């Protein structure tokens, strides 16, 4: 290693040290989705980020989506994807494919990737019916089928896993008291889990730099009042709305900060947590 490269490494470590000390033993929920789940280089850098976070003492939990993989498996079965107001309409055959895809393909791959990078993770999907407690999502306009809301989380089990040096990797699936499985929006699932655990922070990986203003400039920090203004004016709209809503839900329920960051950048999670500037949008009260 050349001298200037070595000096840069030392500078980076010095900058990261206060954040490592600050967040050690704290809980961080990372919602994993978008391009970071599809491109091999991004998948590997994400797995390394998560492993490093656990190594320096952060109790990290991964909550993942799986939309592209689910769509691919539905296509193989000649089932058309059906969304209403951004929610996947999930009939009996669709919930079977959704749950199998999240369990056997997506969740397993994430656990394997973390393992290959030296981490110790455990997948939570369809094998345990007592971790994510759900009820049917009710809508006056549409019957969404087997789509659920989280009404309970087995926090004791998750604390036990984290204290045993595991990284929980959670699929957005829940069960009701009768053992019926439900598909849950992954952003909402991550927010609910963060709230039940009173997490220090929640991080959403997206395919944009963060929340942008009408000039496409990154808004580095936002509070609830500013968010309402931007939603009312239409600046925050479309696919960003669920993540902003999930961020607000989290910070209004015992989560200190929410971060919306660009998952297309390698090691984006570390850049957001361990550098002075960060790379995305920070959402917090006050």
Buried (B, 14 or more C-beta within 10 A) or exposed (E): EEEEEEEEEEEEEEEBEEBBEEBEEBBBBBBBBBBBBEBEEBBBBBBBBBBBBBEBEBBBBBBBBBBBBBBEBBEEEEBEEBEEEEBBBBEEEBBBBBBBBBBEBBBBBBBEBBBEBEBBBEBBBBEEBEBBBBBBBEEEEBEBBBBBBBEBBBEEBBBEBBEEEBBBBBBBBBBBEEEBBBBBBBBBBBBBBBBBBEBBBBBBBBEBBBBBEEEEEBBBEBBBEBBEEBBEEEBBEEEBEBBBBBBBBBBEBEBBBBBBBBBBBBBBBBBBBBEEEBBBBBBBEE
